[in-house]
Amino acid sequence: MAGLREQIARSPVKAGDPRLHDYLLLQLANAPTERLHAIFVDSASDYIADKQIAEGTITHVSPSLRTLLAHAFEAGAHGVILAHNHPSGSSEPSAADEAFTSKMGALLAAVDIRLHDHLIVGGGRVVSMRARGLL
């Protein structure tokens, strides 16, 4: 896992990068509960840090915006890629995922942090909400 993180950290982070997807699959795919993970980037989209933000139940995670913002500010982030898993195995965004992403995007934008994407991990796949036109 550290090797994948090092590869990601060497170049600008892109939400569609297969190395990032492999890293997130290792981080989240086998988790028994939903977890929200954030990758923090600078103004050039270079990797700064990543962190698990919240852990929920088998069907839901309720992250604290304060926690996400605290980590983003601490890292000096200009952008964030969010990712969370669906233990059910589905990588399809739910209506709750869409609402959460919309809310987070607006709140992050209010403090000049760009939400680059929200990735859903499930069933061995990673789905981009931006690519689906949901961001």
Phi, psi and chi 1 to 4 in degrees:
 res  aa     phi    psi   chi1   chi2   chi3   chi4
   1 MET       -  -40.9 -170.3  170.6   -9.9      -
   2 ALA   -61.1  -35.0      -      -      -      -
   3 GLY   -63.7  -41.0      -      -      -      -
   4 LEU   -66.1  -41.8  -79.1  171.4      -      -
   5 ARG   -60.2  -42.2 -180.0 -178.4  -74.0  145.3
   6 GLU   -63.4  -39.4  -70.7  170.2    7.9      -
   7 GLN   -63.8  -42.5  -71.4  178.1   27.2      -
   8 ILE   -64.5  -38.8  -66.4  164.0      -      -
   9 ALA   -72.0  -12.6      -      -      -      -
  10 ARG   -86.2   -9.3  -78.3 -170.7 -127.8  149.9
  11 SER  -148.1  167.1   59.6      -      -      -
  12 PRO   -54.4  139.1  -26.9   35.7      -      -
  13 VAL   -84.6  125.2  179.1      -      -      -
  14 LYS  -118.3  133.3  -54.0  -92.9 -169.1 -117.4
  15 ALA   -60.2  -25.5      -      -      -      -
  16 GLY   -91.8    2.4      -      -      -      -
  17 ASP   -67.0  123.6 -174.5  -21.5      -      -
  18 PRO   -57.9  -29.6  -21.3   29.8      -      -
  19 ARG   -66.8  -39.5  -65.4  172.4  -59.2  175.5
  20 LEU   -65.0  -42.4  177.3   60.7      -      -
  21 HIS   -61.5  -43.5  -69.1 -167.0      -      -
  22 ASP   -61.0  -42.1  -70.8  -15.0      -      -
  23 TYR   -62.1  -45.8  176.1   68.8      -      -
  24 LEU   -67.9  -35.7  -68.1  171.5      -      -
  25 LEU   -61.2  -41.9  -75.4  164.3      -      -
  26 LEU   -65.4  -39.2  -78.8  172.0      -      -
  27 GLN   -70.9  -39.1  -72.0  -76.7  -22.1      -
  28 LEU  -120.7  -25.0  -60.2  169.7      -      -
  29 ALA   -59.2  -37.2      -      -      -      -
  30 ASN  -101.0    8.9  -65.3  -42.0      -      -
  31 ALA   -69.1  135.3      -      -      -      -
  32 PRO   -77.1  -12.2   27.7  -33.1      -      -
  33 THR  -128.3  161.5   56.6      -      -      -
  34 GLU   -69.4  137.5  -77.1 -160.0   12.3      -
  35 ARG  -134.8  140.2  -64.3  178.9 -178.8  169.8
  36 LEU  -105.5  127.8  179.7   69.6      -      -
  37 HIS  -120.0  144.7 -159.6   83.2      -      -
  38 ALA  -127.7  137.5      -      -      -      -
  39 ILE  -110.3  123.5  -63.8   94.7      -      -
  40 PHE  -101.0  134.8  -58.6  103.7      -      -
  41 VAL  -129.9  159.5  -61.9      -      -      -
  42 ASP   -89.1 -169.8   65.7   14.8      -      -
  43 SER   -67.2  -19.7   59.1      -      -      -
  44 ALA   -97.0   10.2      -      -      -      -
  45 SER    67.0   19.9  -66.1      -      -      -
  46 ASP   -80.1  142.9  -70.6  -28.4      -      -
  47 TYR   -59.6  132.7  175.2   92.4      -      -
  48 ILE  -110.0  -52.7  -62.1  173.1      -      -
  49 ALA  -166.8  168.8      -      -      -      -
  50 ASP  -144.4  154.4   66.6  -73.9      -      -
  51 LYS  -158.6  144.0 -175.8  147.8 -174.1   84.2
  52 GLN   -73.1  128.0 -179.2  177.2  -55.1      -
  53 ILE   -96.4  -36.6  -58.8  -60.4      -      -
  54 ALA  -157.0  155.0      -      -      -      -
  55 GLU  -129.8  136.3 -176.8  169.9    1.8      -
  56 GLY  -121.1 -136.9      -      -      -      -
  57 THR  -105.7 -170.7   68.1      -      -      -
  58 ILE   -67.8  -20.2 -165.8  164.5      -      -
  59 THR  -123.5   -1.5   58.8      -      -      -
  60 HIS  -158.8  144.8 -176.1   71.7      -      -
  61 VAL  -132.8  134.2   63.2      -      -      -
  62 SER  -117.9   84.8  -65.6      -      -      -
  63 PRO   -73.9  151.5   25.8  -31.5      -      -
  64 SER   -88.5  124.8  160.6      -      -      -
  65 LEU   -60.2  -37.1  175.2   62.3      -      -
  66 ARG   -58.1  -43.1  -74.5  178.6 -176.2  -96.9
  67 THR   -64.0  -46.8  -58.6      -      -      -
  68 LEU   -59.9  -48.4  175.8   61.1      -      -
  69 LEU   -64.5  -39.6  -73.4  176.3      -      -
  70 ALA   -59.2  -44.7      -      -      -      -
  71 HIS   -68.0  -39.0  -70.5  -63.4      -      -
  72 ALA   -64.5  -44.6      -      -      -      -
  73 PHE   -65.7  -42.5  -69.8  147.2      -      -
  74 GLU   -59.9  -39.3 -179.8 -178.9  -41.0      -
  75 ALA   -78.0  -15.0      -      -      -      -
  76 GLY    72.5   31.6      -      -      -      -
  77 ALA   -72.3  142.9      -      -      -      -
  78 HIS  -105.2  -13.2  -72.7 -106.2      -      -
  79 GLY  -152.1  159.5      -      -      -      -
  80 VAL  -139.9  139.2  176.5      -      -      -
  81 ILE  -112.7  119.4  -62.1  171.4      -      -
  82 LEU   -92.5  149.9  -65.2  176.1      -      -
  83 ALA  -147.7  139.5      -      -      -      -
  84 HIS  -145.1  160.0   86.3  -83.9      -      -
  85 ASN  -103.6  158.2   63.4  -45.3      -      -
  86 HIS  -118.0  102.5  -75.4  170.5      -      -
  87 PRO   -58.4  -19.5  -25.7   35.3      -      -
  88 SER   -65.3  -18.5   66.2      -      -      -
  89 GLY   100.0  -11.0      -      -      -      -
  90 SER   -81.5  136.3  170.3      -      -      -
  91 SER  -103.9    9.0   56.6      -      -      -
  92 GLU   -80.8  131.7  -67.4  -58.5  -48.0      -
  93 PRO   -64.9  137.1  -16.6   27.6      -      -
  94 SER   -90.4  170.7   67.0      -      -      -
  95 ALA   -60.4  -37.8      -      -      -      -
  96 ALA   -65.5  -37.2      -      -      -      -
  97 ASP   -63.4  -41.8  -66.0  -23.4      -      -
  98 GLU   -63.3  -44.8  -69.2 -179.7   36.9      -
  99 ALA   -64.8  -44.8      -      -      -      -
 100 PHE   -60.6  -44.6  168.4   77.6      -      -
 101 THR   -63.9  -42.3  -58.0      -      -      -
 102 SER   -61.3  -46.0  177.2      -      -      -
 103 LYS   -63.1  -47.2  177.9 -179.2  176.2 -177.5
 104 MET   -64.8  -40.6  -75.4  -64.5  149.2      -
 105 GLY   -59.9  -44.1      -      -      -      -
 106 ALA   -67.5  -43.0      -      -      -      -
 107 LEU   -68.2  -40.9  -67.4  170.3      -      -
 108 LEU   -65.1  -41.7  -72.9  166.8      -      -
 109 ALA   -60.3  -33.8      -      -      -      -
 110 ALA   -63.6  -21.7      -      -      -      -
 111 VAL  -114.2   25.4  -67.1      -      -      -
 112 ASP    60.8   36.3  -66.3  -34.9      -      -
 113 ILE  -117.7  127.0  -62.5  173.8      -      -
 114 ARG   -88.0  131.9 -179.0  173.0 -176.0 -120.4
 115 LEU   -87.7  103.8  178.1   57.0      -      -
 116 HIS   -69.7  -40.9  -71.9  -89.8      -      -
 117 ASP  -169.7  165.4 -152.5  -21.6      -      -
 118 HIS  -129.7  117.0 -175.9  172.0      -      -
 119 LEU  -104.0  136.6  -55.6  172.5      -      -
 120 ILE  -108.1  126.8  -49.7  -64.4      -      -
 121 VAL  -107.9  123.7  176.6      -      -      -
 122 GLY  -172.9  145.1      -      -      -      -
 123 GLY    60.0   31.1      -      -      -      -
 124 GLY    75.5   12.3      -      -      -      -
 125 ARG  -125.0  160.2  -64.7 -179.2   50.9 -145.6
 126 VAL  -126.4  123.2  177.3      -      -      -
 127 VAL  -112.9  131.4  170.2      -      -      -
 128 SER   -90.7  125.1  161.8      -      -      -
 129 MET   -70.9  -31.5  -68.3 -173.5   69.6      -
 130 ARG   -65.0  -44.7 -177.8  168.6  -64.5  -76.6
 131 ALA   -62.9  -27.7      -      -      -      -
 132 ARG   -84.3   -0.5  -66.7  -84.0  177.0   96.7
 133 GLY    77.0   22.3      -      -      -      -
 134 LEU  -102.3   10.6  -58.8  171.9      -      -
 135 LEU  -138.4      - -173.5   74.8      -      -
